[in-house]
Amino acid sequence: MKKIYLLATTFITFGLASCSIDNVENMGELSTENFPVTEEDGTAVLAGIYENLNATHAYPQESFQYYACLASDDQLGGGGTNDKLMQAEDLICNYNADMTNNFWILRYEGLNRANTLIQALPNTSMSDDLKSQYLGEALFLRAFYYYELASMYGNVPLLTAPSGATVTQGDVKILWGQILQDLRDAIDMMPATRKTDGHVDKYTAEAMLGRAWLFYTGFYGNGTELTDLVSTTYNPLTSVELPDGTTLTKQNVIAYIDDCVNNSGYELVPDFRNLWAYTNRCTVEDYDYTKGQGLKWVEDDNAVNPESMFAIKFNKLASWSTTIGYGNGIALHFGVRGGQQYANTFPFGQGWGAGPVAPNLVADWKSAEPNDKRLEASIQDWTTQPTYTYGGWSDFVQETDYYGKKWSPICCKNDYSTRLTDEYICCFEDIMYGPDGGLQGGYGNNMQLDNIHDLVLIRFADVLLMQSELKEDVAGINKVRARAGLSPISSYSLTALQNERRWELACEGIRWNDIRRWHIAASALERQQNQPIYYCGSATTNEAHNGGYKARYNATAGFQKMPESQVAIGSVVQNQGWTTAEAEYTGW
């Protein structure tokens, strides 16, 4: 059975957030004067903050991570003719009044939990060392949740303490300053020790600081008005004033990233393919692409992935009634659409068909790096799999010849080591860890609940590439290229860095904020138009909708529509670009 990581996955009866929170009002109804007090109390509250990572997997299609994949230039919307939300996110459009409101609600629940612990920690009976560690983790998670909200919606209300008052939008510079300050403080508070037990550590905070710094200083480098954000001029900031009156500089961030690279103990997995679940021991020797090559998934049987710095953990406790988010909802949504036999798509499991890979990504990659092993390791070309047939459910929208492998559900052939009797098992985890769950599970061979492989949010490879970008040198780039079997480059350029990030991190939800912060989003997105696709099994081209990709980006800067429920209570005003007919997607 898959190991249960308390901090990331255990179900918590969490009184401080047990009420339904529909907005940013009344988020601190319980007093923290006398709670938490003991180490056990503090651990329970911290677990509740982490649990919010899983909670959004009950509605993965509303999350920033999902949106970041579909909205980018490297993936389309996909899904079926009734899956208008998927296509709307690809087109930077809206479908229904509160399209992403569940994500908003859940993330603010996570923030309330983080604020509760941050405020209460001084009153606990923990040791000073444990207080510092827990405070660092709570600050990290608060920063991460705000990073997602601010990337998704722009200027969201900032809460740094539990409060029953209605909180409205403030200065977006202060919001981002708080994100950076929380990460800096988390780094300074946590010990220089790598964690492998489900907790984040100092080095994870350094990596996240690099990611947040690069996005904020690039995206907002020209100013905060819409015209500034969609400008094609890339002029990143080199210093940021923080809410506590201190200044964070580019050189400070470089020092943190250097520390992460040199001292963290995280490292590149030698073979890129071993990062992805299709090399698991239950599948690897039955998959033509991987068999006979000595490959071994780095997470086989709960092994620690040396490249994974921050990941969402899942387990066999997923249940429709209470804990849907304990299964990997992203994997389900990005599974192959069509209801085909598993033999036709082996080893890729079934799902809802979100995020078909855009043909322009494959064409650009082949042109720039024809010998890059990462292309086939990352993307399945269905034209090379003769058993695959288009339109198994006959309703697939924006289907392409290409499918992302990294986040896919992975099936396996049955070795009959368990009670399951099907020839193919929809999720390899049912064989590796057994089909029976604990408190809630026991389904077995359930394509909607049994995907439980990690969803890695930060990899060490990303840190190496951030190091090269910040220092404008080739050291990090060439380490990543060497792992891919490519020759080193001799001199740094922004274009080389941009390409390397695109290939290395393809279809991992990173590209969207990259093209926004580099101010190349509008032109990059426009290249998706007229790309070859299939609609309900028939060949066609990707059409412009609602004015086209470029127009929708320039109207919104890529921010999603504020949920109407939040606008109605007066906490936020609606973002630009969302009040006219062009914002509303009605179907393909």
TIROBA-526490 format. One line per 3 residues: for each residue y, z, x of C-alpha. Coordinates in nm, 2 decimals, decimal comma. Layout:
BEGIN
Y/Z/X  ...
//
This chain:
BEGIN
0,00/0,00/0,00  0,35/-0,08/0,13  0,53/0,21/0,28
0,80/0,36/0,06  1,13/0,41/0,24  1,29/0,71/0,07
1,65/0,61/0,15  1,62/0,25/0,04  1,37/0,25/-0,25
1,26/0,58/-0,39  1,36/0,62/-0,76  1,62/0,90/-0,80
1,71/1,10/-1,10  2,07/1,11/-1,01  2,28/1,32/-1,23
2,61/1,23/-1,08  2,57/0,87/-1,20  2,34/0,91/-1,49
2,59/0,81/-1,75  2,66/0,44/-1,82  2,96/0,33/-1,61
3,12/0,01/-1,76  3,44/0,01/-1,56  3,63/0,20/-1,30
3,73/0,48/-1,54  3,58/0,82/-1,56  3,38/0,79/-1,24
3,39/1,15/-1,14  3,30/1,36/-1,44  3,08/1,60/-1,26
3,25/1,84/-1,02  3,14/1,84/-0,66  3,27/2,19/-0,59
2,92/2,34/-0,58  2,71/2,03/-0,53  2,56/1,92/-0,30
2,51/2,24/-0,10  2,17/2,21/0,07  2,02/1,95/0,30
1,79/1,86/0,02  2,08/1,80/-0,22  2,26/1,59/0,04
1,95/1,38/0,11  1,91/1,31/-0,27  2,27/1,20/-0,30
2,24/0,98/0,00  1,92/0,82/-0,14  2,11/0,75/-0,46
2,38/0,56/-0,26  2,11/0,35/-0,09  1,93/0,29/-0,42
2,22/0,09/-0,54  2,11/-0,18/-0,30  1,80/-0,22/-0,52
1,97/-0,17/-0,85  2,15/-0,51/-0,83  1,81/-0,68/-0,81
1,77/-0,62/-1,18  2,04/-0,88/-1,21  2,02/-1,08/-0,88
2,19/-1,38/-1,03  2,51/-1,18/-1,07  2,53/-1,05/-0,71
2,76/-1,16/-0,44  2,46/-1,24/-0,21  2,32/-1,49/-0,47
2,67/-1,64/-0,54  2,73/-1,68/-0,17  2,42/-1,90/-0,14
2,48/-2,12/-0,44  2,86/-2,15/-0,39  2,82/-2,26/-0,03
2,81/-2,62/0,09  2,44/-2,59/0,20  2,28/-2,50/-0,13
2,32/-2,63/-0,49  2,28/-2,44/-0,82  1,94/-2,55/-0,94
1,75/-2,38/-1,22  1,67/-2,55/-1,55  1,89/-2,70/-1,81
1,93/-2,36/-1,97  2,02/-2,19/-1,64  2,39/-2,27/-1,67
2,49/-1,96/-1,47  2,32/-2,10/-1,16  2,50/-2,43/-1,19
2,83/-2,26/-1,27  2,81/-2,05/-0,95  2,75/-2,36/-0,74
3,05/-2,54/-0,91  3,28/-2,22/-0,88  3,29/-2,21/-1,26
3,23/-1,96/-1,53  2,96/-1,93/-1,79  3,00/-1,67/-2,06
3,26/-1,40/-2,08  3,11/-1,13/-1,85  2,90/-1,35/-1,62
2,89/-1,10/-1,33  2,98/-0,78/-1,50  2,65/-0,60/-1,43
2,71/-0,65/-1,05  3,06/-0,50/-1,09  2,93/-0,20/-1,28
2,64/-0,13/-1,04  2,85/-0,16/-0,72  3,11/0,08/-0,86
2,83/0,32/-0,94  2,72/0,29/-0,57  3,08/0,36/-0,47
3,11/0,66/-0,69  2,79/0,80/-0,53  2,93/0,73/-0,18
3,26/0,90/-0,27  3,08/1,20/-0,41  2,89/1,26/-0,09
3,18/1,20/0,14  3,39/1,45/-0,05  3,11/1,71/-0,08
2,97/1,70/0,28  3,21/1,96/0,42  3,07/2,22/0,18
2,70/2,17/0,26  2,48/2,39/0,47  2,36/2,11/0,69
2,39/2,11/1,06  2,70/1,94/1,20  2,49/1,66/1,35
2,33/1,59/1,02  2,66/1,60/0,84  2,80/1,34/1,08
2,50/1,11/1,04  2,51/1,13/0,66  2,89/1,09/0,65
2,86/0,78/0,88  2,59/0,63/0,65  2,80/0,70/0,34
3,10/0,54/0,49  2,90/0,24/0,60  2,76/0,19/0,25
3,10/0,24/0,09  3,24/-0,03/0,32  2,95/-0,26/0,26
2,98/-0,23/-0,12  3,36/-0,30/-0,10  3,30/-0,59/0,14
3,08/-0,75/-0,13  3,32/-0,68/-0,41  3,63/-0,79/-0,22
3,45/-1,11/-0,10  3,34/-1,18/-0,46  3,65/-1,10/-0,66
3,94/-1,05/-0,41  4,17/-0,76/-0,48  3,95/-0,50/-0,65
4,05/-0,14/-0,73  4,01/0,09/-0,44  3,86/0,44/-0,50
3,81/0,67/-0,21  3,73/0,99/-0,41  3,56/1,06/-0,74
3,83/1,03/-1,01  3,85/1,04/-1,39  4,17/0,83/-1,39
4,19/0,46/-1,45  4,24/0,30/-1,11  4,42/-0,03/-1,08
4,46/-0,29/-0,81  4,67/-0,21/-0,51  4,75/-0,39/-0,19
4,46/-0,61/-0,08  4,56/-0,53/0,28  4,50/-0,17/0,22
4,16/-0,25/0,06  4,05/-0,44/0,36  4,20/-0,19/0,60
3,99/0,08/0,43  3,67/-0,13/0,48  3,75/-0,17/0,85
3,85/0,19/0,89  3,53/0,32/0,72  3,31/0,11/0,95
3,51/0,22/1,26  3,47/0,58/1,16  3,10/0,54/1,08
3,05/0,40/1,43  3,23/0,70/1,59  3,04/0,95/1,38
2,68/0,84/1,42  2,49/0,90/1,74  2,39/0,62/1,98
2,04/0,61/1,85  1,86/0,31/1,69  1,71/0,40/1,35
1,38/0,26/1,23  1,33/0,48/0,92  1,54/0,30/0,66
1,87/0,47/0,76  2,15/0,26/0,89  2,27/0,35/1,24
2,58/0,32/1,47  2,48/-0,03/1,58  2,44/-0,15/1,23
2,80/-0,03/1,16  2,92/-0,22/1,47  2,75/-0,54/1,34
2,90/-0,50/1,00  3,25/-0,43/1,15  3,22/-0,76/1,33
3,13/-0,94/1,01  3,41/-0,78/0,81  3,67/-0,83/1,08
3,60/-1,19/1,13  3,62/-1,26/0,75  3,93/-1,06/0,68
4,13/-1,17/0,99  4,04/-1,54/0,94  4,06/-1,57/0,56
4,38/-1,37/0,54  4,53/-1,49/0,87  4,80/-1,70/0,69
4,89/-1,45/0,42  4,76/-1,32/0,09  4,89/-1,58/-0,16
4,65/-1,85/-0,29  4,83/-2,12/-0,10  4,77/-1,92/0,22
4,40/-1,86/0,15  4,32/-2,23/0,08  4,54/-2,36/0,37
4,35/-2,57/0,62  4,52/-2,39/0,90  4,29/-2,14/1,09
4,51/-1,87/1,24  4,32/-1,55/1,26  4,49/-1,21/1,30
4,44/-1,02/1,63  4,52/-0,67/1,50  4,51/-0,48/1,16
4,69/-0,17/1,06  4,45/0,08/0,90  4,53/0,32/0,61
4,53/0,62/0,85  4,81/0,47/1,05  4,61/0,35/1,35
4,56/-0,01/1,46  4,23/-0,19/1,50  4,25/-0,48/1,75
4,03/-0,77/1,83  3,96/-0,61/2,17  3,84/-0,30/1,99
3,60/-0,50/1,79  3,48/-0,69/2,09  3,40/-0,36/2,26
3,19/-0,25/1,96  3,00/-0,57/1,95  2,94/-0,56/2,32
2,80/-0,21/2,28  2,57/-0,33/2,00  2,44/-0,62/2,22
2,40/-0,42/2,53  2,28/-0,08/2,41  2,13/-0,10/2,06
1,78/-0,19/2,14  1,77/-0,46/1,88  1,65/-0,79/2,01
1,56/-1,15/1,91  1,21/-1,21/1,79  1,07/-1,45/2,05
0,95/-1,71/1,79  1,19/-1,79/1,51  0,91/-1,86/1,27
0,78/-1,51/1,29  1,09/-1,38/1,12  0,98/-1,53/0,79
0,71/-1,41/0,55  0,51/-1,74/0,55  0,37/-1,63/0,88
0,21/-1,31/0,73  -0,15/-1,25/0,82  -0,27/-1,33/0,47
-0,12/-1,68/0,47  -0,05/-1,80/0,82  -0,39/-1,96/0,90
-0,40/-2,14/0,56  -0,06/-2,31/0,60  -0,08/-2,63/0,79
0,26/-2,58/0,95  0,16/-2,24/1,10  -0,21/-2,23/1,15
-0,37/-2,22/1,49  -0,04/-2,13/1,67  -0,08/-1,76/1,72
0,20/-1,68/1,49  0,24/-1,33/1,34  0,50/-1,21/1,10
0,70/-0,93/1,25  0,67/-0,72/0,93  0,29/-0,75/0,89
0,15/-0,42/0,75  0,49/-0,24/0,76  0,56/-0,32/1,13
0,93/-0,28/1,24  1,12/-0,60/1,27  1,32/-0,57/1,60
1,58/-0,82/1,49  1,65/-0,67/1,15  1,95/-0,44/1,15
2,01/-0,39/0,78  1,77/-0,49/0,51  1,69/-0,41/0,15
1,34/-0,25/0,12  1,12/-0,31/-0,18  0,79/-0,15/-0,30
0,51/-0,17/-0,56  0,69/0,06/-0,81  0,87/-0,23/-0,98
0,85/-0,19/-1,36  1,02/-0,38/-1,65  1,11/-0,05/-1,81
1,30/0,13/-1,53  1,28/-0,01/-1,18  1,29/-0,39/-1,19
1,51/-0,38/-0,88  1,23/-0,24/-0,67  1,09/-0,59/-0,66
1,27/-0,86/-0,46  1,46/-1,04/-0,74  1,62/-1,29/-0,49
1,27/-1,41/-0,39  1,18/-1,46/-0,76  1,50/-1,66/-0,83
1,46/-1,88/-0,52  1,10/-1,96/-0,59  0,98/-2,31/-0,66
1,05/-2,41/-1,02  0,81/-2,61/-1,22  0,50/-2,41/-1,33
0,28/-2,61/-1,09  -0,05/-2,51/-0,94  0,00/-2,29/-0,64
-0,21/-2,55/-0,44  0,07/-2,80/-0,50  0,34/-2,59/-0,33
0,14/-2,36/-0,10  0,24/-2,13/0,05  0,56/-2,11/-0,15
0,54/-1,92/-0,47  0,69/-1,98/-0,81  1,02/-1,88/-0,95
1,33/-2,00/-1,12  1,44/-2,27/-0,87  1,78/-2,14/-0,76
1,96/-2,27/-0,46  1,80/-2,61/-0,38  1,90/-2,71/-0,02
2,18/-2,96/-0,02  2,08/-3,29/0,14  2,40/-3,29/0,34
2,29/-2,99/0,54  1,96/-3,16/0,64  2,14/-3,48/0,73
2,40/-3,30/0,94  2,13/-3,09/1,11  1,91/-3,39/1,20
2,21/-3,57/1,34  2,35/-3,29/1,55  2,02/-3,13/1,67
1,72/-3,36/1,61  1,49/-3,14/1,82  1,59/-2,81/1,66
1,27/-2,62/1,57  1,46/-2,41/1,32  1,51/-2,70/1,08
1,14/-2,72/0,98  1,11/-2,34/1,01  1,39/-2,30/0,76
1,36/-2,59/0,51  1,06/-2,74/0,34  1,08/-3,12/0,30
0,88/-3,19/-0,02  0,84/-3,56/0,07  0,59/-3,45/0,34
0,39/-3,25/0,08  0,21/-3,51/-0,13  0,07/-3,25/-0,38
0,42/-3,16/-0,49  0,54/-3,33/-0,81  0,90/-3,33/-0,94
0,97/-3,18/-1,28  0,67/-2,96/-1,34  0,87/-2,80/-1,62
1,06/-3,12/-1,67  1,40/-2,94/-1,68  1,49/-2,89/-1,31
1,87/-2,95/-1,25  2,00/-3,04/-0,91  1,65/-3,05/-0,75
1,65/-3,20/-0,41  1,37/-3,30/-0,16  1,45/-2,97/0,03
1,37/-2,61/-0,04  1,46/-2,30/0,16  1,17/-2,11/0,32
1,34/-1,80/0,44  1,38/-1,60/0,11  1,10/-1,77/-0,08
0,81/-1,59/-0,25  0,50/-1,65/-0,05  0,16/-1,69/-0,20
-0,18/-1,67/-0,03  -0,54/-1,77/-0,09  -0,76/-1,49/-0,23
-0,99/-1,32/0,02  -1,14/-1,12/-0,27  -1,07/-0,79/-0,09
-0,91/-0,65/-0,41  -1,00/-0,65/-0,78  -0,79/-0,97/-0,83
-1,00/-1,27/-0,91  -0,76/-1,57/-0,91  -0,81/-1,84/-0,64
-0,45/-1,81/-0,54  -0,25/-1,49/-0,54  0,12/-1,55/-0,63
0,25/-1,29/-0,38  0,07/-1,22/-0,05  0,18/-0,86/-0,08
-0,09/-0,80/-0,35  -0,35/-0,87/-0,08  -0,17/-0,71/0,22
-0,08/-0,39/0,04  -0,31/-0,40/-0,26  -0,22/-0,49/-0,62
-0,19/-0,13/-0,75  0,14/0,04/-0,75  0,19/0,41/-0,78
0,40/0,55/-1,06  0,49/0,23/-1,24  0,29/-0,05/-1,09
-0,06/-0,18/-1,12  0,02/-0,53/-1,25  -0,13/-0,74/-0,98
-0,06/-1,11/-0,93  0,27/-1,09/-1,12  0,51/-1,35/-0,99
0,81/-1,16/-1,13  0,75/-0,82/-1,00  0,52/-0,84/-0,69
0,76/-0,99/-0,43  0,84/-0,70/-0,21  0,91/-0,84/0,14
1,23/-0,72/0,30  1,56/-0,90/0,23  1,73/-0,89/0,57
2,11/-0,87/0,54  2,21/-0,85/0,91  2,01/-0,99/1,20
2,07/-0,94/1,57  2,11/-1,32/1,61  2,42/-1,29/1,40
2,56/-1,03/1,63  2,51/-1,25/1,94  2,69/-1,53/1,76
2,98/-1,30/1,66  3,00/-1,19/2,03  3,04/-1,55/2,14
3,30/-1,62/1,87  3,51/-1,31/1,95  3,50/-1,36/2,32
3,50/-1,74/2,31  3,22/-1,78/2,55  2,87/-1,93/2,54
2,65/-1,63/2,63  2,54/-1,53/2,28  2,52/-1,89/2,16
2,29/-1,98/2,44  2,06/-1,69/2,38  2,01/-1,80/2,03
1,97/-2,17/2,13  1,71/-2,07/2,39  1,50/-1,90/2,12
1,51/-2,23/1,93  1,40/-2,43/2,23  1,73/-2,60/2,28
1,93/-2,66/2,60  2,23/-2,44/2,67  2,58/-2,56/2,62
2,82/-2,54/2,91  3,15/-2,46/2,74  3,26/-2,28/2,43
3,42/-2,46/2,13  3,48/-2,34/1,78  3,29/-2,65/1,65
2,98/-2,56/1,86  3,00/-2,20/1,73  3,03/-2,32/1,37
2,73/-2,55/1,41  2,52/-2,28/1,57  2,59/-2,04/1,29
2,51/-2,30/1,03  2,17/-2,38/1,18  2,06/-2,03/1,28
2,17/-1,86/0,96  2,10/-2,14/0,72  2,03/-2,03/0,36
2,09/-1,66/0,43  2,41/-1,61/0,23  2,63/-1,61/0,54
2,77/-1,97/0,53  3,00/-1,91/0,23  3,23/-1,66/0,39
3,21/-1,85/0,72  3,36/-2,17/0,57  3,62/-1,97/0,38
3,74/-1,77/0,68  3,75/-2,09/0,90  3,96/-2,26/0,62
3,72/-2,56/0,60  3,57/-2,47/0,26  3,73/-2,74/0,04
3,63/-3,03/0,27  3,28/-2,89/0,33  3,21/-2,84/-0,04
3,34/-3,18/-0,13  3,05/-3,34/0,07  2,80/-3,21/-0,19
2,93/-3,46/-0,44  2,72/-3,78/-0,47  2,43/-3,63/-0,28
2,09/-3,75/-0,40  1,93/-3,51/-0,65  1,68/-3,51/-0,93
1,77/-3,42/-1,29  1,47/-3,34/-1,51  1,25/-3,53/-1,26
1,47/-3,85/-1,25  1,66/-3,95/-0,94  2,04/-3,94/-0,97
2,33/-3,81/-0,77  2,52/-3,47/-0,77  2,81/-3,53/-1,00
3,16/-3,38/-0,99  3,21/-3,13/-1,27  3,52/-2,95/-1,39
3,74/-3,14/-1,15  3,50/-3,13/-0,85  3,42/-2,88/-0,58
3,74/-2,92/-0,38  3,96/-2,88/-0,69  3,77/-2,57/-0,80
3,79/-2,41/-0,46  4,16/-2,48/-0,42  4,22/-2,33/-0,76
4,04/-2,01/-0,69  4,00/-1,97/-0,31  3,63/-1,91/-0,39
3,69/-1,58/-0,58  3,48/-1,54/-0,89  3,63/-1,47/-1,23
3,71/-1,10/-1,29  3,47/-0,98/-1,56  3,66/-0,98/-1,89
3,55/-0,63/-1,97  3,74/-0,51/-1,66  4,05/-0,71/-1,74
4,05/-0,57/-2,09  4,08/-0,21/-1,98  4,38/-0,29/-1,75
4,22/-0,22/-1,42  4,26/-0,58/-1,29  4,44/-0,89/-1,37
4,25/-1,21/-1,40  4,22/-1,42/-1,08  4,40/-1,75/-1,05
4,20/-2,06/-1,16  4,01/-1,89/-1,44  4,22/-1,93/-1,75
4,20/-2,30/-1,82  3,92/-2,52/-1,96  3,84/-2,65/-1,61
3,70/-2,31/-1,53  3,43/-2,31/-1,81  3,10/-2,48/-1,73
2,93/-2,62/-2,04  2,62/-2,79/-1,89  2,51/-3,07/-1,68
//
